[in-house]
Amino acid sequence: MATSSITFNPEELIGKINELEKVLLPKAATNALHKAVFETTKELSSEAKNRFTNPVPFTLKSFLYKKPVPVGNNSIEASVFIRDDAAKGNPPAKYLQGVMGGQPNIYPTRFQRMLRRLPDRASNPNRDALGNQGSILSAGEIMVPTSSPKVRRNQYGNMIPAQYTQILTDLAGGASSADYLTFRSEKQRMKRKAQNERRAAKGKKPLKRDVYFYMNEQTVADRNFRSNKGGIFLKSRTGKLHRIMTQVSNAKVPYKFDFLAIAEDTVGDIFEAQLIKNLKR
């Protein structure tokens, strides 16, 4: 993350200061800087809400600050930053890099990184001339949801996490959770397997369910789909096929959020106003 610093000269900001104001200056500056970084996180959140399309609350709440602390004898320091951790999913500091100009391509999420590890089972044979195992995605590709009504979306228009998880579960097949899946995904798969084994023992047919699978470009072309691009498909309980995601080259991200400029301008303006207010009241 890019960093920047703001320096100030009290006399340049508020004119000549007297002896009492010199005594009050350290506390006044600390309070002013605290107010400035706090208000800056609110301004960043507001700008993000205006510039992004349907941003999720996690993104809007990802602008954080650290309180001012003394640095040496004559300085104080505070910071405004973007959250770089996430208990689940992807950290905002990573997936916002593109729109801030720090990364030209879309950030590869956990889901995309998983697809770069999962084997392309649609290939036949599944190894190239050198014996290398093919993967669903290459480093220069991503998988994007289609407009199909079978894509389950949340209120912000994004595919829900449960559907991403189910896709990975089905694509991994018999792979171990240590290799490809979360513990929860593997547990669900084993539960369904046990249910069908009990049904088979009673002479019943396996429970039908929606199944996700991958088809590469060659396989799709053989099936005469409208688009020959590879992708992830859904075979419904009734046997119908639906394209859920399409495989595309890693897209460029539009530069639309100048985090550093917004933070610098807001901190500077609020700090100056608050310092004058604290010393002159």
C-alpha positions in Angstrom: 0.0 0.0 0.0 1.3 3.4 -0.9 2.1 5.8 2.0 2.4 9.5 2.3 3.1 12.0 5.1 1.9 15.5 5.9 4.1 18.0 7.7 3.0 21.3 9.2 4.4 24.5 10.6 2.1 25.9 13.3 3.0 29.5 12.5 2.2 29.0 8.8 -1.2 27.6 9.7 -2.4 30.0 12.4 0.1 32.8 12.4 2.4 33.8 15.2 1.6 31.8 18.4 2.2 32.9 21.9 3.8 31.1 24.8 0.6 29.6 26.1 -0.3 28.3 22.6 3.1 26.7 22.4 2.3 24.8 25.6 -1.1 23.7 24.3 0.2 22.8 20.8 1.2 19.1 21.4 -2.2 18.2 22.8 -4.1 20.4 20.3 -2.2 18.8 17.4 -2.8 15.3 18.7 -6.6 15.9 19.1 -6.7 17.5 15.7 -4.9 14.6 14.0 -7.1 12.1 15.7 -10.2 13.9 14.5 -8.7 14.2 11.0 -8.0 10.5 10.5 -11.3 9.4 12.0 -13.3 11.7 9.6 -11.1 10.6 6.7 -12.2 7.0 7.1 -15.8 8.2 6.9 -15.1 10.2 3.8 -13.4 7.3 2.1 -16.4 5.1 2.9 -18.7 7.7 1.4 -16.6 8.1 -1.7 -16.5 4.3 -2.2 -20.3 4.1 -1.9 -20.6 6.7 -4.6 -18.0 5.4 -7.0 -18.5 1.6 -6.7 -21.5 -0.4 -8.0 -23.4 -1.9 -5.2 -20.5 -2.2 -2.7 -20.9 -4.7 0.1 -20.8 -3.4 3.7 -17.5 -5.2 4.3 -15.9 -3.0 1.7 -17.4 0.2 3.0 -16.2 -0.6 6.5 -12.7 -1.6 5.5 -11.2 1.9 5.8 -9.5 2.1 9.2 -7.2 4.3 11.1 -4.6 4.2 13.9 -4.6 6.8 16.6 -1.9 9.5 16.8 1.2 8.4 18.8 4.4 10.5 19.6 7.4 9.9 17.3 10.6 11.4 18.7 10.4 14.7 20.5 8.6 16.9 18.0 6.4 14.7 15.9 3.2 12.7 16.1 2.0 10.0 13.7 -1.3 8.5 12.7 -2.4 6.4 9.7 -5.3 5.7 7.5 -5.4 2.3 5.8 -7.5 -0.4 4.2 -8.1 -3.7 6.0 -5.7 -6.3 4.8 -7.2 -9.3 6.5 -10.5 -11.3 6.3 -11.7 -14.2 8.4 -13.5 -15.5 5.4 -13.1 -14.5 1.7 -10.7 -11.9 0.4 -9.1 -8.9 2.1 -10.2 -5.5 0.8 -6.7 -4.2 0.6 -6.1 -6.9 -2.1 -9.2 -6.8 -4.1 -9.3 -3.0 -4.2 -5.8 -2.7 -5.6 -7.0 -2.6 -9.2 -9.5 0.2 -8.9 -6.9 2.2 -7.0 -4.3 1.7 -9.8 -2.1 -0.6 -7.9 -2.9 -3.7 -9.9 -4.0 -3.6 -13.6 -5.8 -6.9 -13.6 -8.7 -8.3 -11.5 -7.4 -9.6 -8.2 -7.6 -13.5 -8.2 -9.9 -14.4 -5.4 -9.7 -17.7 -3.4 -12.2 -19.2 -5.8 -10.1 -18.3 -8.8 -6.9 -19.5 -7.2 -8.7 -22.9 -6.5 -9.6 -23.2 -10.1 -5.9 -22.8 -11.0 -5.2 -25.8 -8.9 -8.1 -28.1 -9.9 -7.4 -30.4 -12.8 -9.2 -30.0 -16.1 -11.1 -33.3 -16.1 -12.7 -32.3 -19.4 -9.4 -32.7 -21.2 -8.8 -36.1 -22.9 -6.1 -37.1 -22.3 -5.7 -35.0 -19.2 -2.0 -34.4 -19.6 0.0 -32.6 -22.3 2.9 -34.0 -24.3 5.3 -33.4 -21.5 3.1 -35.1 -18.9 2.0 -31.9 -17.2 -1.4 -31.9 -15.5 -3.8 -29.4 -17.1 -5.7 -27.1 -14.8 -9.1 -25.5 -15.2 -7.7 -21.9 -15.3 -4.3 -20.6 -16.3 -2.6 -17.7 -14.5 -4.0 -15.3 -17.1 -7.7 -16.4 -16.9 -10.6 -15.9 -14.6 -14.1 -17.3 -14.3 -17.0 -14.8 -14.2 -20.7 -15.5 -13.4 -23.2 -15.3 -16.3 -26.6 -13.6 -16.2 -28.3 -17.0 -15.9 -31.2 -17.1 -13.4 -29.4 -20.2 -11.9 -26.7 -17.9 -10.5 -27.8 -17.3 -7.0 -27.2 -13.7 -6.1 -27.3 -11.7 -2.9 -28.8 -8.3 -2.6 -25.7 -6.7 -4.0 -25.8 -8.7 -7.2 -22.9 -11.0 -6.4 -23.0 -14.8 -6.5 -23.5 -16.1 -3.0 -20.6 -17.8 -1.2 -22.6 -21.1 -0.8 -22.8 -21.5 -4.6 -19.1 -20.9 -5.0 -18.5 -23.5 -2.3 -20.8 -26.0 -4.0 -19.1 -25.5 -7.4 -15.7 -26.2 -5.9 -17.1 -29.3 -4.1 -18.4 -30.8 -7.3 -15.4 -29.8 -9.4 -13.0 -31.4 -6.9 -14.8 -34.7 -7.1 -13.0 -37.2 -4.8 -10.1 -34.9 -3.9 -9.3 -34.5 -0.3 -10.3 -31.4 1.7 -6.6 -30.8 2.4 -5.9 -30.4 -1.2 -8.8 -28.5 -2.6 -11.8 -28.1 -0.3 -12.8 -26.5 3.0 -13.7 -28.9 5.8 -17.3 -27.9 5.5 -17.5 -28.7 1.8 -16.0 -32.1 2.2 -18.3 -32.8 5.1 -21.3 -32.0 3.0 -20.1 -34.2 0.2 -19.5 -37.2 2.5 -23.0 -36.7 4.0 -24.6 -36.9 0.6 -22.5 -40.0 -0.3 -23.6 -41.7 2.9 -27.3 -40.9 2.2 -27.1 -42.5 -1.2 -25.3 -45.5 0.1 -28.2 -46.1 2.6 -30.7 -45.6 -0.2 -28.8 -48.1 -2.4 -28.9 -50.6 0.4 -32.7 -50.3 0.5 -32.9 -50.7 -3.3 -33.7 -47.0 -3.8 -32.3 -44.8 -6.5 -29.7 -42.1 -5.5 -31.1 -38.7 -4.7 -31.0 -36.4 -7.7 -29.5 -32.9 -7.2 -28.0 -30.1 -9.2 -24.4 -30.9 -10.2 -21.8 -28.4 -11.4 -19.1 -29.4 -13.8 -16.4 -27.8 -16.0 -16.2 -27.9 -19.8 -13.2 -26.5 -21.6 -13.4 -24.7 -25.0 -12.9 -27.9 -27.0 -15.6 -29.8 -25.1 -18.1 -26.8 -25.4 -17.5 -26.6 -29.2 -18.3 -30.3 -29.5 -21.7 -29.7 -27.8 -22.7 -26.9 -30.2 -23.4 -24.2 -27.5 -24.0 -20.7 -28.6 -20.7 -19.6 -27.2 -17.6 -21.8 -27.5 -15.9 -20.4 -24.5 -15.1 -22.8 -21.6 -17.0 -22.5 -18.4 -18.8 -24.0 -15.4 -22.1 -25.6 -16.1 -25.0 -26.8 -14.0 -26.9 -30.0 -14.8 -30.2 -29.6 -13.0 -32.3 -32.3 -11.4 -34.3 -32.4 -14.6 -31.3 -32.9 -16.8 -31.2 -29.4 -18.3 -27.8 -27.7 -18.8 -27.2 -24.1 -17.7 -24.0 -22.0 -18.2 -23.2 -20.6 -14.8 -19.7 -19.1 -15.3 -17.7 -18.2 -18.4 -13.9 -18.6 -18.7 -12.3 -15.3 -20.0 -8.9 -13.7 -20.1 -8.0 -11.7 -17.0 -9.8 -8.4 -17.5 -8.4 -4.9 -16.9 -9.8 -3.0 -13.9 -11.0 0.6 -14.4 -9.1 3.1 -12.2 -11.9 4.8 -10.3 -10.8 5.3 -6.6 -7.7 7.4 -5.7 -7.4 6.4 -2.1 -4.2 8.3 -1.5 -5.4 11.6 -2.9 -8.7 11.4 -1.0 -7.0 10.5 2.2 -4.3 13.2 1.9 -6.8 16.0 1.0 -9.2 15.1 3.8 -6.6 14.7 6.5 -4.9 17.9 5.6 -8.1 20.0 5.5 -9.6 18.6 8.7 -6.3 18.7 10.6 -5.7 22.4 9.8 -9.3 23.4 10.7 -9.2 21.4 13.9 -5.8 22.7 15.0 -6.8 26.3 14.6 -10.1 25.6 16.5 -8.3 23.8 19.4 -5.7 26.6 19.8 -7.9 29.7 19.3 -11.0 28.8 21.3 
